[in-house]
Amino acid sequence: MGVSLIVLGCVGVLVHASWDRAAAGARAYVEPPPPLVWSARTPTSDWYDDGDEDEYIGDDLDLGGPEWAEDAEIAAIASAEDEDEDEDEDDDDDADDDNEGDEERVDDGDDDDVEIAARTRALVDQRVAQISAVADSEAVDTSWAPAAEVDIAEGIAAHGPPGTRLVSTRCRTTLCIAEFEIPPNAEAAMHMSWLAGAGLSRGLFVHGQVEADASGRTVAYLARDGYSLP
């Protein structure tokens, strides 16, 4: 059974508004209408590989912002020469407006990414706290827990990326929590079946970011065969 990874996505939305330019001797700009507000739904992410139907569907996000676009002709004025000069000036103004709009949209997109990441992190933390609380409340099944800890250690050593180091393993009655370090640049860690490596069929894996010069930390929350995660 494969491991599901947390995937964060963000949907960019371009919202269009326009203004009319008219000239009666001298040009006057019509005040643009307020920007439209669109609703976008974040993609579904199955990040609980525990055989259940646990999933997080992002809330509706209101994404909006002005994007100015020219949609009216420039009225004729005193002479063709003056008209050409004015068109050049207008092109410069439009380019400045477009650049400002692009910068605003980039900033809005960054804010949305941060918001989604923070909400996802909070939900993962809530899930982890729930599992940990149940594990702490369980007694140790001496007929199962010691053997399960050995199986997990041997499985990770045999199937994990070279250099993977088991930090700790704690099994109770229906749950095990194992923590291990993944060596730097261990891209294989993101593609292997950690459940198969641990020898159990249900679990939630929280992967820390693997940097080029630092080990990544992974915590596995595993359910005994025949049981589900809380």
LOKOL-266046 format. One line per 4 residues: number of its first residue (from 1); for each residue x, y, z of N, C-alpha, C. Coordinates in pm, whole numbers. Layout:
NUM	X/Y/Z/X/Y/Z/X/Y/Z  ...
END
This chain:
1	86/-118/0/0/0/0/89/123/0  63/216/-86/149/331/-103/128/435/5  217/525/11/211/632/110/160/757/43  69/819/109/16/943/55/93/1060/111
5	128/1153/27/204/1270/69/113/1392/70  149/1483/156/71/1606/165/105/1693/45  7/1727/-28/29/1807/-145/-47/1937/-129  30/2035/-139/-30/2164/-126/-39/2226/-263
9	-160/2272/-293/-180/2336/-420/-241/2470/-402  -227/2556/-501/-290/2688/-494/-343/2722/-630  -463/2777/-639/-528/2808/-765/-519/2957/-789  -457/2999/-897/-449/3141/-931/-570/3182/-1011
13	-627/3293/-980/-748/3339/-1047/-724/3480/-1095  -747/3501/-1222/-735/3634/-1277/-872/3697/-1282  -883/3812/-1225/-1011/3880/-1218/-1000/4007/-1301  -1089/4022/-1394/-1079/4129/-1491/-1177/4241/-1464
17	-1128/4362/-1480/-1215/4478/-1476/-1165/4571/-1586  -1240/4664/-1625/-1196/4753/-1732/-1250/4892/-1708  -1186/4987/-1773/-1241/5121/-1770/-1249/5175/-1911  -1339/5265/-1935/-1356/5331/-2064/-1282/5463/-2061
21	-1218/5488/-2169/-1153/5618/-2182/-1225/5696/-2291  -1257/5814/-2262/-1325/5899/-2359/-1252/6032/-2364  -1269/6101/-2471/-1204/6231/-2483/-1302/6330/-2542  -1304/6443/-2486/-1383/6553/-2539/-1292/6674/-2527
25	-1194/6681/-2619/-1091/6783/-2609/-978/6733/-2521  -1007/6694/-2401/-909/6633/-2309/-970/6506/-2256  -891/6397/-2240/-945/6268/-2200/-980/6266/-2052  -1088/6195/-2017/-1128/6175/-1877/-1151/6027/-1856
29	-1109/5976/-1744/-1122/5834/-1716/-1244/5808/-1630  -1316/5701/-1666/-1431/5658/-1586/-1380/5571/-1473  -1428/5594/-1353/-1386/5516/-1237/-1416/5368/-1260  -1320/5277/-1243/-1345/5135/-1269/-1443/5077/-1168
33	-1519/4974/-1209/-1610/4908/-1115/-1529/4830/-1012  -1588/4795/-898/-1515/4717/-798/-1476/4581/-854  -1362/4525/-810/-1317/4396/-864/-1414/4284/-831  -1423/4189/-924/-1505/4071/-899/-1437/3982/-797
37	-1515/3904/-728/-1462/3807/-633/-1505/3669/-677  -1408/3582/-705/-1437/3447/-749/-1411/3351/-635  -1477/3237/-643/-1458/3134/-541/-1388/3015/-603  -1284/2966/-538/-1209/2851/-589/-1197/2747/-480
41	-1204/2620/-516/-1190/2511/-419/-1054/2446/-438  -985/2425/-326/-854/2361/-333/-870/2213/-366  -766/2153/-427/-777/2011/-462/-787/1923/-338  -851/1808/-356/-858/1711/-248/-723/1644/-229
45	-679/1629/-106/-552/1564/-77/-576/1448/19  -551/1325/-26/-561/1208/63/-428/1193/134  -417/1247/255/-289/1236/322/-293/1147/443  -395/1060/454/-396/958/557/-392/822/488
49	-281/755/494/-270/625/429/-306/517/531  -431/523/580/-469/428/684/-585/340/640  -615/341/510/-721/255/459/-859/310/480  -871/419/556/-1001/480/576/-1025/586/470
53	-1135/657/483/-1167/760/385/-1138/898/441  -1038/907/528/-1001/1036/583/-939/1121/473  -985/1241/458/-928/1330/359/-961/1473/397  -883/1563/345/-906/1704/372/-945/1773/244
57	-1059/1838/244/-1103/1917/130/-1098/2062/173  -1021/2142/103/-1003/2281/143/-1132/2360/139  -1142/2457/226/-1257/2545/226/-1254/2634/103  -1371/2691/70/-1376/2785/-40/-1293/2908/-6
61	-1213/2950/-100/-1131/3068/-80/-1178/3177/-174  -1189/3297/-124/-1224/3411/-208/-1095/3473/-260  -1076/3462/-390/-956/3515/-451/-997/3626/-546  -939/3741/-532/-980/3849/-621/-876/3958/-628
65	-884/4039/-732/-793/4150/-746/-810/4211/-883  -779/4339/-899/-801/4406/-1027/-693/4374/-1129  -734/4353/-1248/-640/4344/-1359/-690/4441/-1465  -617/4545/-1486/-666/4649/-1575/-634/4612/-1720
69	-734/4631/-1809/-716/4597/-1950/-783/4704/-2035  -715/4747/-2135/-770/4850/-2223/-875/4789/-2313  -994/4852/-2324/-1097/4796/-2410/-1171/4905/-2488  -1113/5023/-2499/-1178/5130/-2575/-1076/5198/-2664
73	-1121/5249/-2777/-1032/5318/-2868/-996/5455/-2811  -882/5504/-2854/-841/5639/-2816/-907/5735/-2913  -980/5831/-2860/-1052/5925/-2945/-954/6016/-3018  -993/6054/-3138/-909/6144/-3217/-904/6281/-3151
77	-784/6340/-3155/-772/6475/-3101/-717/6568/-3208  -637/6665/-3174/-605/6774/-3266/-547/6729/-3398  -450/6639/-3396/-386/6598/-3521/-336/6457/-3509  -300/6397/-3624/-250/6261/-3625/-121/6252/-3544
81	-39/6355/-3553/88/6353/-3480/62/6351/-3330  -32/6436/-3286/-65/6438/-3144/-124/6305/-3099  -205/6245/-3186/-267/6116/-3152/-163/6009/-3131  -61/6005/-3221/43/5905/-3207/120/5924/-3076
85	151/6050/-3044/223/6075/-2920/141/6032/-2799  10/6063/-2806/-75/6025/-2694/-86/5873/-2680  -90/5803/-2794/-97/5657/-2789/27/5600/-2723  144/5660/-2755/267/5612/-2692/262/5632/-2541
89	212/5751/-2500/201/5777/-2357/103/5681/-2291  -9/5654/-2361/-108/5563/-2306/-51/5423/-2292  28/5380/-2392/88/5247/-2385/179/5237/-2263  256/5346/-2237/343/5345/-2120/262/5337/-1992
93	152/5415/-1986/67/5412/-1867/6/5274/-1846  -42/5213/-1958/-102/5081/-1947/0/4978/-1900  124/4990/-1951/228/4896/-1911/257/4909/-1762  261/5034/-1713/284/5054/-1570/171/4994/-1488
97	45/5016/-1534/-70/4961/-1462/-65/4809/-1461  -29/4749/-1577/-23/4603/-1585/84/4549/-1490  200/4617/-1485/307/4572/-1397/265/4578/-1251  196/4688/-1214/149/4700/-1077/48/4590/-1045
101	-42/4562/-1143/-141/4457/-1121/-76/4321/-1106  30/4294/-1187/99/4166/-1178/163/4150/-1040  226/4257/-989/289/4250/-858/187/4223/-749  68/4288/-761/-36/4266/-661/-84/4122/-664
105	-99/4065/-785/-148/3928/-795/-46/3829/-741  84/3854/-763/187/3766/-708/182/3768/-556  168/3890/-499/160/3901/-354/39/3827/-300  -77/3841/-368/-197/3771/-324/-177/3621/-329
109	-111/3572/-436/-87/3429/-448/1/3376/-336  105/3454/-299/192/3413/-190/114/3404/-59  26/3502/-36/-55/3501/86/-145/3379/90  -205/3343/-25/-292/3226/-30/-215/3099/-1
113	-94/3086/-56/-11/2968/-31/19/2954/118  53/3065/181/86/3062/323/-36/3022/405  -152/3076/367/-276/3045/441/-311/2897/429  -302/2841/309/-335/2700/288/-235/2611/362
117	-107/2645/354/-6/2565/422/-27/2567/573  -62/2684/627/-85/2694/771/-206/2612/814  -312/2616/734/-432/2541/768/-406/2390/760  -333/2348/657/-300/2207/642/-213/2159/758
121	-114/2241/795/-27/2205/906/-107/2190/1035  -204/2280/1056/-286/2274/1177/-368/2146/1181  -422/2104/1067/-501/1982/1062/-415/1858/1085  -294/1858/1029/-203/1746/1053/-167/1739/1202
125	-138/1854/1262/-104/1856/1404/-220/1804/1489  -341/1841/1450/-459/1795/1524/-473/1644/1515  -451/1591/1394/-460/1447/1372/-354/1372/1454  -232/1423/1451/-122/1362/1524/-148/1364/1674
129	-199/1476/1725/-228/1486/1868/-334/1385/1909  -433/1364/1823/-539/1267/1853/-483/1126/1863  -400/1087/1766/-341/953/1768/-249/936/1888  -167/1037/1916/-73/1028/2027/-144/1015/2161
133	-256/1086/2176/-331/1078/2301/-385/938/2325  -435/875/2219/-486/738/2232/-372/642/2264  -259/659/2196/-144/571/2222/-97/584/2367  -94/706/2417/-50/727/2555/-144/662/2656
137	-270/650/2619/-368/593/2713/-371/440/2710  -306/381/2610/-309/235/2599/-206/169/2690  -242/53/2737/-144/-31/2808/-55/-100/2705  53/-158/2752/143/-231/2663/102/-377/2657
141	72/-423/2535/41/-565/2516/174/-639/2499  219/-702/2605/351/-765/2602/359/-884/2508  243/-935/2466/244/-1047/2372/261/-1000/2228  251/-869/2207/260/-817/2069/360/-703/2055
145	362/-608/2147/439/-485/2131/589/-508/2111  658/-587/2193/803/-604/2172/836/-661/2035  761/-761/1992/787/-822/1861/759/-722/1749  654/-640/1765/621/-541/1663/732/-437/1650
149	790/-395/1761/900/-299/1758/1020/-355/1682  1050/-483/1704/1161/-547/1633/1131/-554/1484  1008/-591/1449/970/-602/1308/982/-467/1237  939/-361/1303/947/-227/1242/1093/-188/1221
153	1177/-209/1321/1318/-174/1310/1386/-252/1198  1360/-382/1191/1421/-463/1086/1366/-428/949  1236/-398/940/1177/-364/812/1229/-234/756  1241/-132/840/1294/-3/795/1440/-17/755
157	1516/-95/831/1657/-115/799/1674/-187/665  1584/-280/637/1594/-359/514/1541/-286/392  1435/-207/409/1367/-149/294/1382/3/282  1425/68/389/1441/213/383/1561/253/299
161	1571/380/260/1687/428/185/1815/405/264  1926/375/198/2052/355/269/2085/474/359  2121/446/481/2153/553/574/2038/593/664  1920/533/644/1806/564/731/1836/515/873
165	1810/601/971/1842/567/1110/1716/570/1195  1687/459/1262/1572/453/1352/1606/528/1481  1523/625/1516/1545/704/1637/1475/641/1756  1350/603/1739/1276/542/1849/1156/467/1795
169	1112/367/1868/990/292/1835/917/263/1965  787/289/1965/708/267/2086/575/204/2046  555/80/2083/430/10/2054/353/-14/2183  221/-9/2171/135/-26/2289/47/-150/2270
173	-85/-128/2256/-176/-241/2234/-224/-247/2090  -264/-132/2036/-313/-129/1897/-233/-31/1811  -144/47/1872/-74/152/1800/76/147/1824  151/188/1721/295/207/1732/330/346/1680
177	428/408/1742/481/535/1693/631/518/1676  677/534/1553/819/517/1522/873/645/1461  993/681/1499/1057/802/1447/1192/764/1389  1221/812/1268/1348/780/1207/1395/895/1120
181	1524/898/1094/1586/1002/1013/1618/949/875  1593/1033/776/1623/999/637/1748/1077/597  1846/1014/534/1969/1084/498/1943/1194/396  2032/1293/389/2016/1400/290/2008/1346/148
185	1927/1414/67/1912/1379/-75/1857/1239/-97  1783/1186/-1/1725/1052/-16/1591/1063/-88  1597/1088/-219/1474/1104/-295/1391/975/-296  1456/862/-281/1384/734/-281/1286/727/-165
189	1311/806/-60/1223/803/57/1082/847/22  1069/931/-80/938/981/-117/864/886/-210  928/779/-252/866/688/-347/848/546/-293  908/516/-180/899/380/-128/770/362/-49
193	732/238/-26/616/206/56/661/189/200  640/292/280/682/287/420/600/186/498  474/170/462/390/71/531/445/-69/510  480/-100/386/537/-232/358/669/-249/433
197	748/-141/439/874/-148/510/855/-174/658  750/-112/716/724/-130/859/653/-261/888  603/-328/785/537/-456/806/394/-446/855  334/-327/846/195/-308/888/115/-249/773
201	-18/-262/781/-101/-226/667/-170/-91/680  -165/-29/797/-231/100/816/-137/195/890  -132/319/841/-46/414/909/-52/553/849  -8/648/926/5/787/883/151/826/897
205	209/877/789/350/914/791/363/1065/772  429/1128/865/451/1272/858/599/1293/826  625/1339/705/763/1355/658/810/1498/679  927/1513/742/990/1644/747/1060/1670/615
209	1088/1797/588/1152/1833/462/1297/1784/461  1333/1718/351/1471/1670/337/1551/1776/263  1645/1838/330/1728/1940/269/1858/1879/219  1928/1957/137/2049/1904/74/2156/1868/175
213	2163/1942/285/2271/1920/380/2221/1881/519  2099/1832/528/2046/1796/659/1953/1676/645  1951/1595/749/1863/1478/747/1719/1520/766  1628/1444/706/1486/1469/725/1431/1375/830
217	1336/1424/908/1278/1345/1016/1138/1300/974  1111/1170/989/980/1114/960/926/1045/1084  799/1068/1114/733/1000/1225/621/915/1167  620/788/1202/519/694/1153/422/662/1266
221	293/679/1238/187/642/1333/118/520/1274  139/403/1335/101/276/1276/-4/205/1359  -97/140/1289/-203/64/1357/-176/-85/1343  -199/-156/1447/-186/-302/1448/-282/-362/1346
225	-240/-471/1282/-328/-537/1186/-460/-574/1252  -569/-542/1182/-701/-565/1237/-759/-444/1307  -679/-335/1320/-724/-212/1384/-702/-94/1289  -767/18/1320/-751/140/1244/-694/249/1332
229	-637/351/1271/-593/466/1348/-714/538/1405  -700/600/1522/-812/675/1581/-862/784/1487
END
